[in-house]
Amino acid sequence: MKTKPLNTKPLLLFICMISALELPCHAQKGLTLQDAMKIAEANSPSIKQTKLSLIRSQENLNAQNAALKSNFSLTINPIGYTQSREFNDLISKWNTRRSTESYSVFTVSQPILFTDARVSLVNRFGYKDSYSEFTNVTTKGFSNNLSINLDQPLFTYNRTKLQLKQLQLALENAQLNYALQLLSLERQVAQAYYYVYQQQQSLEIAKQAYENMKQSYEISKNKVEAGLSAQDELYQAELNLATTKSDFENKQVSLENAKDDFKILIGMDLYDDFVVLPDISVDTIPVDIAFAIDHGLKNRMELRQREISIENSQFELIQTKALNEFKGNLNLSVGLFGDNEKFSDVYANPTDNESVALSLTIPLWDWGEKKSRIKATEASIESAKISLENEQNNIILGIRKIYRNLINLQNQIEIARKSVTNAQLTYELNLERYKNGDLTGMDLNIYQNQLSERQLAYTNALISYKLELLNLKIQTLYDFEKKEPVSPVLKLNQ
């Protein structure tokens, strides 16, 4: 069954007239909830900060991926001159040495992700002019040393892979945070938006009450002037009219305050004027509670964040176990060296250069440090697993509560709608009684207040139902109105 919202056309016309009188320089515009959300996404400070965090995580991952590619570097030493006098133990004499040198080093370094090794190609080319007093000989010439080197860690975890995975998880977590911020902002904007609408409706209802009271005042005034009613009826009518006028003016102030607060929330210009244009028509939305819970447990981003926390704790455990570990390192180098006075003959008589080095680190005793740190990290992992279980239970409970509230609100909407109809009919009947002199102005005011209260209650019930549907969408990441899943992270990646 579909219920109709209160008619907002008189309200829009009235607010436009007020706006034209008070703010002649700024045209009032209609603002839908979707428009407000777009403004908030572009201007909200919290969204901006979260987006900067997302950019930082993305760029860190980009930098790490770039670091896995070949790195090219060139070091140039155009000129170097040294002169020193040193005592030579071999000949037991002081010796003066002078040397002039110029060289460059070209390096290509390539990390190997699969084994955490690093392969590098190094070429050192230089020219040297050296003189020794002991030999009284000056040696000049070019030299070139070309080598391929391998540096391979042994018996330990792959640090490059682990760092890359940590950065990937950090980016995913930042994306989840950004998506959660968007959902949270959507809830805040919707609540504030509908609050402005409530104030608009309150103003319209107060305006209707004021118009009704002016009508009853005129009736009372005419009856008193005709001698059909006592003078105290006119006094009561004047009091009722002043009260409804004051309430109408208070509602105007409340509406303007609510609009200013809303502008601050979404980052809208404070001098812009607007009127909200919500769609609060309500259809009875069928909700399968089992499907809602299952969809929520499969897609809620908070659960993925808890899983990421567990994975990071497991990485921390790997790093902790590497404290004081038995590990090794293998260094291989194969090269070709040549030197000659002539540049073209540098490799006329080349020399092979090879080296192999294996180093081992053997821990002996750490007084239980590693064991204690491992236990502490394992406790953190168990705590993260408990947090995951608690989050799952909270999701189930949250969806159940929303489901019950939706059913209850559907009943409240139907009751509130009938109450408005009955209150309207009751007021119209008692207005006729008042015209006929069968009812006092004080009694008529009571029926007017009842009508205003029923109209507000109906508006509030409709808004509560819309907000609860939004809560269900956020809790389950499924839009039951559109019958489609909500994928904020997928939308972000697009």
C-alpha positions as CSV (number, residue, x, y, z in Angstrom):
1,M,0.0,0.0,0.0
2,K,1.3,3.5,-0.9
3,T,0.5,6.5,1.3
4,K,0.7,10.1,0.1
5,P,2.9,12.6,1.8
6,L,1.6,16.0,2.9
7,N,1.2,18.5,0.1
8,T,4.2,20.7,0.0
9,K,3.2,23.1,-2.8
10,P,1.6,25.8,-0.5
11,L,4.7,25.6,1.7
12,L,7.1,26.1,-1.3
13,L,5.1,29.1,-2.5
14,F,5.0,30.6,1.0
15,I,8.7,30.2,1.6
16,C,9.5,31.6,-1.8
17,M,7.5,34.7,-0.8
18,I,9.3,35.1,2.5
19,S,12.7,34.6,0.8
20,A,11.8,37.2,-1.8
21,L,11.1,39.7,1.0
22,E,14.1,38.9,3.2
23,L,16.8,38.0,0.7
24,P,16.1,39.9,-2.6
25,C,19.7,39.4,-3.9
26,H,19.7,35.6,-3.7
27,A,17.2,33.4,-5.6
28,Q,15.9,30.4,-3.8
29,K,16.5,27.0,-5.4
30,G,15.1,23.6,-4.9
31,L,17.5,21.1,-3.3
32,T,17.0,17.3,-3.6
33,L,18.7,14.9,-1.3
34,Q,20.9,13.7,-4.2
35,D,22.0,17.3,-4.9
36,A,22.8,17.8,-1.2
37,M,24.9,14.6,-1.1
38,K,26.9,15.7,-4.2
39,I,27.7,19.0,-2.5
40,A,28.7,17.3,0.7
41,E,31.0,14.8,-1.1
42,A,32.8,17.7,-2.7
43,N,33.1,20.0,0.3
44,S,32.9,17.9,3.5
45,P,36.2,18.3,5.5
46,S,36.1,14.7,6.8
47,I,35.7,13.4,3.2
48,K,38.6,15.6,2.1
49,Q,40.9,14.2,4.8
50,T,39.9,10.6,4.1
51,K,40.5,11.1,0.4
52,L,44.0,12.5,1.1
53,S,44.7,9.4,3.2
54,L,43.6,7.3,0.3
55,I,45.8,9.2,-2.1
56,R,48.8,8.7,0.3
57,S,48.2,5.0,0.4
58,Q,47.9,4.8,-3.4
59,E,51.0,6.7,-4.0
60,N,53.0,4.6,-1.5
61,L,51.9,1.5,-3.3
62,N,52.8,3.1,-6.7
63,A,56.2,3.9,-5.3
64,Q,56.8,0.4,-4.1
65,N,55.8,-1.1,-7.5
66,A,58.1,1.4,-9.2
67,A,60.9,0.3,-6.9
68,L,60.5,-3.3,-8.2
69,K,61.5,-2.2,-11.6
70,S,65.1,-1.8,-12.9
71,N,66.9,1.2,-11.4
72,F,69.4,3.0,-13.5
73,S,72.0,5.3,-11.9
74,L,75.1,7.1,-13.0
75,T,77.8,8.5,-10.7
76,I,80.4,10.8,-12.1
77,N,83.6,12.0,-10.4
78,P,85.1,14.5,-12.9
79,I,88.3,15.1,-11.0
80,G,90.0,14.0,-7.9
81,Y,93.5,14.9,-6.8
82,T,95.5,13.7,-3.7
83,Q,99.0,14.3,-2.5
84,S,100.3,12.7,0.7
85,R,103.5,11.7,2.4
86,E,103.2,8.4,4.2
87,F,105.5,6.0,6.0
88,N,105.9,2.8,4.1
89,D,106.5,-0.1,6.5
90,L,107.7,-2.4,3.7
91,I,110.7,-0.3,2.8
92,S,110.9,1.6,6.2
93,K,110.9,4.9,4.5
94,W,108.7,7.9,4.0
95,N,107.1,8.0,0.6
96,T,105.4,10.8,-1.3
97,R,102.5,9.9,-3.5
98,R,100.5,12.0,-5.9
99,S,97.4,10.9,-7.7
100,T,94.9,12.4,-10.2
101,E,91.8,10.4,-10.9
102,S,88.6,10.7,-12.9
103,Y,85.9,8.0,-13.1
104,S,82.2,7.2,-13.6
105,V,80.1,4.3,-12.4
106,F,77.0,3.2,-14.3
107,T,74.7,0.8,-12.3
108,V,71.6,-1.2,-13.3
109,S,69.9,-2.7,-10.3
110,Q,67.0,-5.1,-10.5
111,P,65.2,-6.5,-7.4
112,I,63.8,-10.1,-7.7
113,L,60.4,-10.2,-6.0
114,F,60.1,-14.0,-6.1
115,T,63.3,-14.7,-4.1
116,D,63.9,-11.2,-2.5
117,A,67.3,-11.1,-4.2
118,R,68.9,-8.2,-6.0
119,V,70.9,-8.5,-9.3
120,S,73.0,-5.6,-10.4
121,L,75.2,-4.8,-13.4
122,V,78.0,-2.4,-12.6
123,N,80.4,-0.7,-14.9
124,R,83.2,1.5,-13.6
125,F,85.3,3.4,-16.1
126,G,88.1,5.7,-15.1
127,Y,91.4,7.4,-15.9
128,K,94.3,7.6,-13.4
129,D,97.6,9.4,-13.2
130,S,99.7,8.3,-10.3
131,Y,103.3,9.1,-9.2
132,S,105.3,7.4,-6.3
133,E,108.5,8.9,-5.0
134,F,109.8,5.4,-4.0
135,T,109.7,4.0,-7.5
136,N,110.0,7.4,-9.2
137,V,107.5,6.1,-11.8
138,T,104.4,7.8,-13.1
139,T,101.6,5.5,-14.2
140,K,98.9,6.7,-16.5
141,G,96.1,4.9,-18.2
142,F,92.4,4.0,-18.6
143,S,90.6,1.2,-16.7
144,N,87.2,-0.5,-17.0
145,N,85.6,-2.9,-14.6
146,L,82.4,-4.6,-15.7
147,S,80.7,-7.0,-13.2
148,I,77.4,-8.7,-12.5
149,N,76.5,-9.1,-8.9
150,L,73.9,-11.2,-7.0
151,D,72.8,-10.5,-3.4
152,Q,70.5,-13.3,-2.1
153,P,69.2,-13.5,1.5
154,L,68.9,-17.1,2.8
155,F,66.9,-18.9,5.5
156,T,64.6,-15.9,6.1
157,Y,61.3,-14.5,5.0
158,N,60.8,-12.5,1.8
159,R,60.9,-8.9,3.0
160,T,60.0,-7.4,-0.4
161,K,56.9,-9.5,-0.8
162,L,55.8,-8.7,2.8
163,Q,56.2,-5.0,2.4
164,L,54.3,-5.0,-0.9
165,K,51.5,-7.0,0.6
166,Q,51.3,-4.6,3.6
167,L,51.1,-1.6,1.3
168,Q,48.3,-3.3,-0.7
169,L,46.4,-4.0,2.4
170,A,46.9,-0.3,3.5
171,L,45.5,0.9,0.2
172,E,42.5,-1.5,0.5
173,N,41.9,-0.3,4.1
174,A,42.0,3.3,3.0
175,Q,39.5,2.6,0.2
176,L,37.2,0.9,2.8
177,N,37.6,3.9,5.1
178,Y,36.7,6.3,2.3
179,A,33.6,4.2,1.4
180,L,32.6,4.1,5.1
181,Q,33.0,7.8,5.4
182,L,30.7,8.2,2.3
183,L,28.0,6.0,3.9
184,S,28.3,7.9,7.2
185,L,28.1,11.2,5.4
186,E,25.0,10.0,3.6
187,R,23.4,9.2,6.9
188,Q,24.3,12.6,8.4
189,V,23.2,14.5,5.3
190,A,19.9,12.5,5.1
191,Q,19.1,13.2,8.8
192,A,19.9,16.9,8.5
193,Y,18.0,17.1,5.2
194,Y,14.9,15.5,6.6
195,Y,15.2,17.7,9.7
196,V,15.0,20.8,7.5
197,Y,12.0,19.2,5.9
198,Q,10.4,18.7,9.3
199,Q,10.9,22.3,10.0
200,Q,9.4,23.2,6.7
201,Q,6.3,21.1,7.4
202,S,6.1,22.5,10.9
203,L,6.1,26.0,9.4
204,E,3.4,25.0,6.9
205,I,1.3,23.5,9.7
206,A,1.8,26.5,11.9
207,K,0.7,28.7,8.9
208,Q,-2.4,26.7,8.5
209,A,-3.2,26.9,12.1
210,Y,-2.6,30.7,12.0
211,E,-4.9,31.1,9.0
212,N,-7.6,28.9,10.7
213,M,-7.3,31.0,13.9
214,K,-7.7,34.2,12.0
215,Q,-10.8,32.8,10.5
216,S,-12.2,31.8,13.9
217,Y,-11.2,35.2,15.3
218,E,-13.2,37.0,12.6
219,I,-16.2,34.7,13.4
220,S,-15.9,35.5,17.1
221,K,-15.5,39.2,16.4
222,N,-18.6,39.3,14.2
223,K,-20.6,37.3,16.8
224,V,-19.6,39.7,19.6
225,E,-20.4,42.7,17.5
226,A,-23.8,41.2,16.7
227,G,-24.4,40.6,20.4
228,L,-24.5,36.8,19.9
229,S,-21.5,36.1,22.1
230,A,-20.1,37.5,25.3
231,Q,-17.1,39.9,25.2
232,D,-14.8,37.3,26.9
233,E,-15.1,35.1,23.8
234,L,-13.4,37.8,21.8
235,Y,-10.7,38.1,24.4
236,Q,-10.1,34.4,24.2
237,A,-10.1,34.6,20.4
238,E,-7.5,37.4,20.5
239,L,-5.3,35.3,22.8
240,N,-5.6,32.2,20.6
241,L,-4.7,34.3,17.5
242,A,-1.6,35.9,19.2
243,T,-0.5,32.4,20.4
244,T,-0.7,30.8,16.9
245,K,1.0,33.9,15.4
246,S,3.9,33.6,17.9
247,D,4.1,29.9,17.1
248,F,4.2,30.6,13.4
249,E,7.0,33.1,13.9
250,N,9.0,30.7,16.0
251,K,8.7,28.1,13.3
252,Q,10.1,30.5,10.8
253,V,13.2,31.0,13.1
254,S,13.6,27.3,13.6
255,L,13.5,26.7,9.9
256,E,16.2,29.3,9.1
257,N,18.4,27.9,11.9
258,A,18.0,24.4,10.6
259,K,18.9,25.5,7.1
260,D,22.0,27.3,8.3
261,D,23.2,24.2,10.2
262,F,22.5,22.1,7.0
263,K,24.6,24.5,4.9
264,I,27.6,24.1,7.3
265,L,27.3,20.3,7.2
266,I,27.4,20.0,3.4
267,G,29.7,22.9,2.8
268,M,27.1,25.1,1.1
269,D,27.5,28.9,0.7
270,L,25.8,30.5,3.8
271,Y,24.2,33.1,1.6
272,D,22.6,30.7,-0.8
273,D,18.9,30.0,-0.1
274,F,17.1,26.8,-0.8
275,V,14.0,24.8,-0.1
276,V,14.3,21.0,0.3
277,L,12.3,18.8,-2.1
278,P,12.2,15.4,-0.6
279,D,10.4,12.4,-1.9
280,I,8.9,10.8,1.3
281,S,6.2,8.8,-0.4
282,V,6.3,5.4,1.3
283,D,5.7,2.0,-0.3
284,T,5.6,-1.0,1.9
285,I,9.1,-2.4,1.2
286,P,9.3,-6.2,1.6
287,V,12.4,-7.2,3.5
288,D,13.7,-10.8,3.8
289,I,15.5,-10.8,7.1
290,A,17.5,-13.9,6.3
291,F,18.7,-12.4,3.0
292,A,19.4,-9.1,4.7
293,I,21.6,-10.7,7.3
294,D,23.4,-12.9,4.8
295,H,24.1,-10.0,2.5
296,G,25.4,-7.9,5.3
297,L,27.7,-10.6,6.6
298,K,29.1,-11.1,3.1
299,N,29.6,-7.5,2.1
300,R,30.0,-5.3,5.2
301,M,33.3,-3.4,4.9
302,E,33.9,-3.4,8.6
303,L,34.3,-7.2,8.5
304,R,36.9,-6.8,5.8
305,Q,38.7,-4.3,7.9
306,R,38.8,-6.7,10.8
307,E,40.2,-9.4,8.4
308,I,42.9,-6.9,7.3
309,S,43.8,-6.3,10.9
310,I,44.3,-10.0,11.4
311,E,46.4,-10.3,8.3
312,N,48.6,-7.4,9.5
313,S,49.0,-9.1,12.8
314,Q,50.1,-12.2,11.1
315,F,52.7,-10.2,9.1
316,E,53.8,-8.8,12.4
317,L,54.2,-12.3,13.7
318,I,56.4,-13.2,10.8
319,Q,58.6,-10.2,11.5
320,T,58.7,-11.0,15.2
321,K,59.8,-14.6,14.5
322,A,62.7,-13.1,12.5
323,L,64.2,-11.5,15.6
324,N,67.5,-13.2,16.4
325,E,66.9,-15.7,13.7
326,F,69.3,-18.0,11.9
327,K,69.9,-16.5,8.5
328,G,72.4,-16.2,5.7
329,N,73.4,-14.2,2.8
330,L,75.0,-15.3,-0.5
331,N,76.9,-12.8,-2.7
332,L,78.1,-13.7,-6.2
333,S,80.1,-11.5,-8.5
334,V,81.4,-12.2,-12.0
335,G,83.4,-9.4,-13.8
336,L,85.9,-8.5,-16.4
337,F,88.6,-5.9,-15.7
338,G,91.0,-4.3,-18.2
339,D,93.5,-1.4,-18.2
340,N,95.8,0.3,-20.7
341,E,97.3,3.6,-21.4
342,K,95.2,3.8,-24.6
343,F,91.5,3.9,-24.4
344,S,91.0,1.7,-27.4
345,D,93.2,-1.0,-25.8
346,V,91.5,-1.2,-22.4
347,Y,90.5,-4.8,-22.9
348,A,93.6,-5.9,-24.8
349,N,94.6,-8.1,-21.9
350,P,91.5,-8.5,-19.8
351,T,91.4,-10.1,-16.3
352,D,88.5,-12.2,-15.0
353,N,87.2,-11.2,-11.5
354,E,85.1,-13.6,-9.6
355,S,84.0,-13.7,-6.0
356,V,81.7,-15.9,-3.9
357,A,80.8,-15.1,-0.3
358,L,78.5,-16.9,2.1
359,S,77.7,-15.4,5.4
360,L,75.7,-16.9,8.2
361,T,74.2,-15.3,11.3
362,I,73.7,-17.8,14.1
363,P,71.8,-16.7,17.3
364,L,73.1,-18.1,20.5
365,W,71.1,-16.8,23.4
366,D,68.5,-13.9,23.7
367,W,67.3,-14.5,27.2
368,G,63.8,-15.3,26.0
369,E,63.2,-12.0,24.1
370,K,62.0,-13.7,20.9
371,K,59.7,-16.1,22.7
372,S,58.0,-13.4,24.7
373,R,57.5,-11.1,21.7
374,I,56.0,-14.0,19.7
375,K,53.5,-14.7,22.5
376,A,52.6,-11.0,22.6
377,T,52.0,-10.9,18.9
378,E,49.9,-14.1,19.0
379,A,47.8,-12.5,21.7
380,S,47.2,-9.6,19.3
381,I,46.0,-12.0,16.6
382,E,43.6,-13.7,18.9
383,S,42.2,-10.3,20.0
384,A,41.7,-9.3,16.4
385,K,39.8,-12.5,15.8
386,I,37.6,-11.8,18.7
387,S,36.9,-8.3,17.3
388,L,35.9,-9.9,14.0
389,E,33.4,-12.2,15.8
390,N,32.0,-9.3,17.8
391,E,31.6,-7.3,14.6
392,Q,29.6,-10.1,13.0
393,N,27.3,-10.3,16.0
394,N,26.8,-6.6,16.0
395,I,25.9,-6.6,12.3
396,I,23.3,-9.4,12.9
397,L,21.8,-7.5,15.9
398,G,21.7,-4.2,14.1
399,I,19.9,-5.6,11.0
400,R,17.4,-7.4,13.3
401,K,16.6,-4.2,15.2
402,I,16.1,-2.2,12.0
403,Y,13.9,-4.9,10.6
404,R,11.6,-4.7,13.7
405,N,11.6,-0.9,13.6
406,L,10.5,-0.9,9.9
407,I,7.5,-3.2,10.7
408,N,6.6,-1.0,13.6
409,L,6.9,2.2,11.6
410,Q,4.7,0.8,8.8
411,N,1.9,0.4,11.4
412,Q,2.7,3.9,12.9
413,I,2.4,5.5,9.4
414,E,-1.0,3.9,8.8
415,I,-2.2,5.0,12.3
416,A,-0.8,8.5,11.8
417,R,-2.4,8.9,8.4
418,K,-5.8,7.9,9.8
419,S,-5.3,10.2,12.8
420,V,-4.7,13.2,10.4
421,T,-7.9,12.4,8.5
422,N,-9.9,12.0,11.7
423,A,-8.4,15.2,13.3
424,Q,-9.2,17.2,10.1
425,L,-12.8,16.0,10.1
426,T,-13.1,16.6,13.8
427,Y,-11.8,20.2,13.5
428,E,-14.1,21.0,10.6
429,L,-17.1,19.6,12.5
430,N,-16.2,21.6,15.6
431,L,-15.5,24.7,13.5
432,E,-19.2,24.5,12.4
433,R,-20.2,24.1,16.0
434,Y,-18.2,27.2,16.9
435,K,-19.9,29.1,14.1
436,N,-23.2,28.1,15.5
437,G,-22.3,29.1,19.0
438,D,-22.2,25.6,20.4
439,L,-18.4,25.7,21.2
440,T,-16.1,28.1,22.8
441,G,-13.0,29.5,21.2
442,M,-10.8,27.8,23.8
443,D,-12.3,24.4,22.9
444,L,-11.8,25.1,19.2
445,N,-8.1,25.9,19.9
446,I,-7.7,22.5,21.5
447,Y,-9.0,20.8,18.3
448,Q,-6.7,23.0,16.2
449,N,-3.7,21.9,18.3
450,Q,-4.7,18.3,17.9
451,L,-4.8,18.6,14.2
452,S,-1.4,20.2,14.1
453,E,0.1,17.5,16.3
454,R,-1.4,14.7,14.2
455,Q,0.0,16.3,11.0
456,L,3.5,16.6,12.5
457,A,3.3,13.0,13.8
458,Y,2.4,11.8,10.3
459,T,5.3,13.7,8.8
460,N,7.7,12.4,11.5
461,A,6.6,8.8,10.9
462,L,7.2,9.1,7.2
463,I,10.7,10.6,7.7
464,S,11.5,7.9,10.4
465,Y,10.6,5.2,7.9
466,K,12.8,6.7,5.2
467,L,15.8,7.1,7.6
468,E,15.3,3.5,8.8
469,L,15.4,2.3,5.2
470,L,18.6,4.2,4.7
471,N,20.0,2.5,7.9
472,L,19.0,-0.9,6.5
473,K,20.9,-0.1,3.2
474,I,24.0,0.9,5.2
475,Q,23.8,-2.1,7.5
476,T,23.3,-4.6,4.7
477,L,24.9,-2.8,1.7
478,Y,21.7,-3.6,-0.2
479,D,19.1,-1.1,-1.4
480,F,15.7,-2.8,-0.8
481,E,13.9,0.1,-2.5
482,K,15.8,-0.3,-5.8
483,K,16.4,-4.0,-5.2
484,E,20.1,-3.8,-6.0
485,P,23.4,-4.2,-4.0
486,V,25.3,-1.1,-2.9
487,S,29.0,-1.2,-3.8
488,P,30.7,2.0,-2.6
489,V,34.2,0.6,-3.0
490,L,33.5,-0.5,-6.6
491,K,32.1,2.9,-7.3
492,L,35.2,4.5,-5.9
493,N,37.5,2.4,-8.1
494,Q,35.5,3.4,-11.1
